[in-house]
């Protein structure tokens, strides 16, 4: 049993309308968020539509970031606040990302908190091994 | 993904990575891996960045369904083959010339080569501190057969001026921002690579039209160099009297520090050098990692090895974390710049957990490192040994 809560859908709609006036999604249909996408699982606090961690800055991140690229580009990356800032600057200089204005601090706080770089060694152990019985050929 | 499986995946969020497409979430826009094997791993669905698990690269010749996709923008839609043209021009071209697809196919001799293409960022996920970008593991590589015409035949038909140093490509993909004026990516190679026998303008993969996501209807193929040099949806080639300066030629893109740096170093732009030939590398494509076998049962292993512009002279395997190595049987490449198949049979001394590591050596004597090689700001060129886990029970 998953409990479901709603983000303020009006806020998302407002942010998205602004986004899509700048950045027309090439895939028609992306420009509308279904009500499903506003469902969050409290169990792991992951937004089911995007895979992003839920907190109050999530609507800003969705609105400013996923208009042009997949949320997967965020969830697979890890960086310090400074590192995320440099990615934003690169997108502004070369990829037509707009000025994030006063939202930038909140967005950077969100990214630095939930997608921070972890220290790893020179090589990790093999991860997520799915054991199976090998049939001899 | 649900659309591929034909059903909703309940608890998709809890699915372990590496089973079938990782990072599965219910997407607002249904995403189907059209034309691709459903077990490919989706790193990014806008733009498409999709990699192949090692066991799906077991075929000697990579199938269209299992060839990775690294897109920077949105592929063109509603392609009309009869209207598709390739323009050759530039300050070091003797004239401007336009070819239809039919011109290319009929005016020049057609060639088929098996050529390895690998993304410069393959293996990026292992760098520490992490590098931004798509976090490729091992699967941004493939070696299909490509059919087309030699780039040099077409360039010579146009005429190359003496001051030519580089070629650059332009394709028909559109920028993610949907700005029609914005070029997504425009990279290239120096003339010596452009004029090699195996450098192709290709329209077919394994005897069939290129898959849309891999450049249909026309692309460049430069075996052994970062796949970003092999421009897709090809419509224009410029012959330059300077190093090409299109988007993703400058800055940190597809460049590494000219001199080795400590992990995390900020490297000034002028101290970054363009990646050319890729380093020696190999994959274990059989068995799939996680194999459980009985004590006393020999294990057959196999895979491929490649080395950029060079060939591979040896492949060894280790089951004791590199303390000792045994040699594998290695085949010659089908043609220059094709990967080479290797195989071996392993006897394990006792029950327990093992890792099988494979290590290739190129024709100049350079081997793959066992650990992640020199750090670089964008996480390119990780050619550390591939490893699989085996349990003897």
Interface residues (C-beta under 8 A of the other chain):
Chain A: X23 X24 X25 X26 X27 X29 X30 X32 X33 X34 X36 X37 X41 X44 X46 X47 X48 X49 X50 X51 X68 X69 X70 X71 X72 X73 X75 X76 X77 X78 X79 X83 X86 X87 X94 X95 X96 X117 X119 X120 X121 X122 X123 X124 X126 X127 X128 X129 X130 X131 X132 X133 X134 X136 X137
Chain B: X13 X16 X17 X18 X19 X23 X25 X26 X27 X28 X29 X42 X43 X44 X45 X46 X47 X74 X126 X128 X129 X130 X132 X133 X134 X135 X174 X175 X176 X177 X178 X179 X182 X247 X287 X288 X289 X290 X291 X292 X293 X297 X299 X300 X355 X370 X371 X372 X384 X387 X388 X389 X391
